[in-house]
Amino acid sequence: MDNQDKIRFAKILSGIYDNFAQSQERPKDFARINIVFRPLPWTVFKGPGFYSEQYYDYSPWNPYRQGVHRLICQDDVFVIENFDFTNKERLAGSGRNPELLDSLDSDSLKKRCGCSMHFKETTANHYVGNVEPGKECLVPRDGKLTYLVSEVEVNQETWVSRDRGFDPETDEVKWGSEHGPLKFKRIEDISDIITSSWIEEKK
C-alpha cells in the first residue's frame, strides 16, 4: 500500500452525507440524518486524521455522535482509530463549520481501545469496514454495557452503515436499527486538504 492508496481512501471517506431519499421513502422507519467526515489539520495527530459527527437534519448544532479519528495502515487494511475528547459541546457543528475545530484540545484525546474500524478495498474505490474483532468496543446503554458491531460501506457516491449493540454474555441484540442499514448519498466533497504532504510523515 503506497501513499496514493492512502490518499484515495482518505478522499473517499471525507464528505458530507445525507439519507434524504431513504427518509422520504420510509419516514416511519428512518429519520433524516447527516454524517460528516472532515479531515483534520495534520498538526492534530502529526499525521492524517478526521473529525466526524452525526446529527438529525433538524438539529445540526446538536450532534448525537461526535468522534476524532486517526488514519493508520496495516498491510492492506486501512485502520480508523477512534478517540474520545473533551469540549464536545464547543465542537458541535464543526462538521459544517471547520473553524470551530480550533477548539479541539489535542492533549485531551484518549484512544477508545477495541473501537477501531478496519477497512479494506473490495472493488476499485469501494471500501468495506467493520469494528475490530474482539467484542471489546463497549458502549453503555440503559445502564448496561453492550459491545458494538459497526459495519460501513463507502464509495465515491454513497455511505451505508449499520450500528448495533449486543449483550456481552448472551450475544443478544440490545439496540440498533430494526429496519436495516442507513443509506446515505454524498452531498458535498470536503477533501481539499488531502494531499501527499497531509498523508506523509514529516520528520
FENLIN-V112982 format. One record per pair of residues at least 12 apart in sequence whose C-alpha atoms are under 8 Angstrom apart, sorted by sequence separation. I is the first residue (numbers start at 1). GAP is how many residues later the second one is. D is the distance in Angstrom with one decimal. If there is no record, write none. Layout:
I|GAP|D, I|GAP|D
This chain:
20|12|5.7, 38|12|5.3, 39|12|6.4, 53|12|5.4, 54|12|6.7, 69|12|5.2, 70|12|6.9, 91|12|6.6, 117|12|6.1, 118|12|5.5, 135|12|5.6, 136|12|7.9, 150|12|5.8, 151|12|6.5, 164|12|4.2, 19|13|5.9, 20|13|7.5, 37|13|6.4, 38|13|5.2, 52|13|8.0, 53|13|4.3, 69|13|4.8, 90|13|6.8, 91|13|7.0, 117|13|5.4, 118|13|6.1, 135|13|7.0, 150|13|4.5, 163|13|5.8, 164|13|7.0, 18|14|7.3, 19|14|5.9, 37|14|6.0, 38|14|6.2, 52|14|5.6, 53|14|6.3, 68|14|6.0, 69|14|5.9, 117|14|4.3, 118|14|6.0, 135|14|7.8, 149|14|5.8, 150|14|6.5, 162|14|7.6, 163|14|7.3, 18|15|6.0, 19|15|6.8, 36|15|8.0, 37|15|4.5, 51|15|7.5, 52|15|5.0, 67|15|6.7, 68|15|5.3, 116|15|5.7, 117|15|5.7, 148|15|7.0, 149|15|5.3, 162|15|7.1, 18|16|4.6, 36|16|5.4, 37|16|7.0, 51|16|5.8, 52|16|6.3, 67|16|6.5, 68|16|6.8, 87|16|7.5, 115|16|6.1, 116|16|5.6, 148|16|5.9, 149|16|6.2, 17|17|5.5, 18|17|6.6, 35|17|7.3, 36|17|5.5, 51|17|4.6, 52|17|7.9, 67|17|6.7, 68|17|7.6, 87|17|7.1, 114|17|7.9, 115|17|6.4, 131|17|7.6, 148|17|4.7, 149|17|7.6, 16|18|7.1, 17|18|5.1, 35|18|5.9, 36|18|6.5, 50|18|5.8, 51|18|6.3, 86|18|7.9, 87|18|7.7, 114|18|6.4, 131|18|6.2, 147|18|5.4, 148|18|6.6, 162|18|7.1, 16|19|5.8, 17|19|6.3, 35|19|4.6, 49|19|7.4, 50|19|5.1, 86|19|7.2, 114|19|7.8, 130|19|7.4, 131|19|5.4, 146|19|5.4, 147|19|5.3, 162|19|4.6, 16|20|4.5, 34|20|5.7, 35|20|6.8, 49|20|5.4, 50|20|6.5, 85|20|7.6, 114|20|7.2, 130|20|5.6, 131|20|6.9, 146|20|5.1, 147|20|6.6, 161|20|5.4, 162|20|6.2, 15|21|5.9, 16|21|6.5, 33|21|7.0, 34|21|5.5, 49|21|4.2, 50|21|7.9, 114|21|7.4, 115|21|7.1, 130|21|4.7, 146|21|5.1, 147|21|6.2, 160|21|6.4, 161|21|5.4, 14|22|7.6, 15|22|5.4, 33|22|5.7, 34|22|6.3, 48|22|6.1, 49|22|5.6, 66|22|7.5, 86|22|6.1, 114|22|4.8, 115|22|4.7, 129|22|5.8, 130|22|6.5, 145|22|7.4, 146|22|6.0, 160|22|5.6, 161|22|6.8, 14|23|5.0, 15|23|6.4, 33|23|4.5, 34|23|6.1, 47|23|7.7, 48|23|5.6, 85|23|5.4, 86|23|7.6, 113|23|7.4, 114|23|4.7, 128|23|7.6, 129|23|5.0, 145|23|7.6, 160|23|4.6, 13|24|6.7, 14|24|5.5, 32|24|6.0, 33|24|5.3, 47|24|7.8, 48|24|7.8, 84|24|8.0, 85|24|4.8, 113|24|6.8, 128|24|5.8, 129|24|6.3, 159|24|6.2, 160|24|6.0, 14|25|6.5, 31|25|7.2, 32|25|5.7, 45|25|7.0, 84|25|5.7, 85|25|6.3, 112|25|7.6, 128|25|4.5, 158|25|7.3, 159|25|5.0, 66|26|7.9, 83|26|5.9, 84|26|5.2, 127|26|5.7, 128|26|6.7, 139|26|7.5, 158|26|5.6, 159|26|6.2, 83|27|5.2, 84|27|6.3, 126|27|7.3, 127|27|5.4, 158|27|4.5, 159|27|7.2, 83|28|4.2, 84|28|6.5, 126|28|5.9, 127|28|6.4, 146|28|7.5, 157|28|5.9, 158|28|5.6, 63|29|6.4, 82|29|5.9, 83|29|5.3, 126|29|4.6, 157|29|5.4, 62|30|6.3, 63|30|7.4, 81|30|7.4, 82|30|5.5, 125|30|5.8, 126|30|7.6, 156|30|7.5, 61|31|5.7, 62|31|7.3, 81|31|7.7, 82|31|7.9, 125|31|7.0, 61|32|5.0, 60|33|6.3, 82|33|6.2, 135|33|7.6, 81|34|7.0, 82|34|5.6, 81|35|4.4, 82|35|7.9, 80|36|5.5, 81|36|6.5, 79|37|6.5, 80|37|5.0, 79|38|5.7, 80|38|6.5, 79|39|4.8, 80|39|7.9, 78|40|5.8, 79|40|6.3, 77|41|6.2, 78|41|5.0, 53|42|6.4, 77|42|5.7, 78|42|6.4, 52|43|6.6, 77|43|5.4, 51|44|7.2, 76|44|6.9, 38|57|6.2, 37|58|7.0, 36|59|5.5, 36|60|7.6, 45|61|7.8, 44|62|6.0, 6|72|7.9, 1|74|6.9, 1|75|6.3, 12|113|7.6, 9|116|7.4, 8|117|7.4, 9|118|8.0, 13|141|7.0, 17|141|7.7, 12|142|7.4, 13|142|7.6, 17|142|7.2, 12|143|6.0, 12|144|5.6, 29|150|6.5, 48|150|6.2, 39|151|7.7, 47|151|6.7, 48|151|5.6, 30|152|7.8, 38|152|6.6, 39|152|6.8, 47|152|6.3, 38|153|7.5, 47|153|7.1, 39|154|7.3, 47|154|6.2, 39|155|7.4, 46|155|7.4, 42|156|5.9, 46|156|7.6, 22|160|7.8, 22|161|6.6, 22|162|7.8, 19|163|7.1, 19|164|5.7, 20|164|7.5, 19|165|4.2, 18|166|5.0, 19|166|6.2, 17|167|5.6, 18|167|5.5, 17|168|5.3, 18|168|6.6, 17|169|4.4, 18|169|6.7, 16|170|5.8, 17|170|5.5, 15|171|6.5, 16|171|5.7, 17|171|7.2, 15|172|7.5, 16|172|5.1, 15|173|5.7, 16|173|6.7, 15|174|4.8, 16|174|7.3, 14|175|6.8, 15|175|5.1, 14|176|5.9, 15|176|6.9, 14|177|5.5, 12|179|8.0, 11|180|5.3, 10|181|7.8, 11|183|6.6, 10|184|7.2, 7|187|6.7, 7|188|6.8, 7|189|7.2, 4|192|7.7, 7|192|6.9, 3|193|6.9, 6|193|7.3, 3|196|6.8, 3|197|7.3
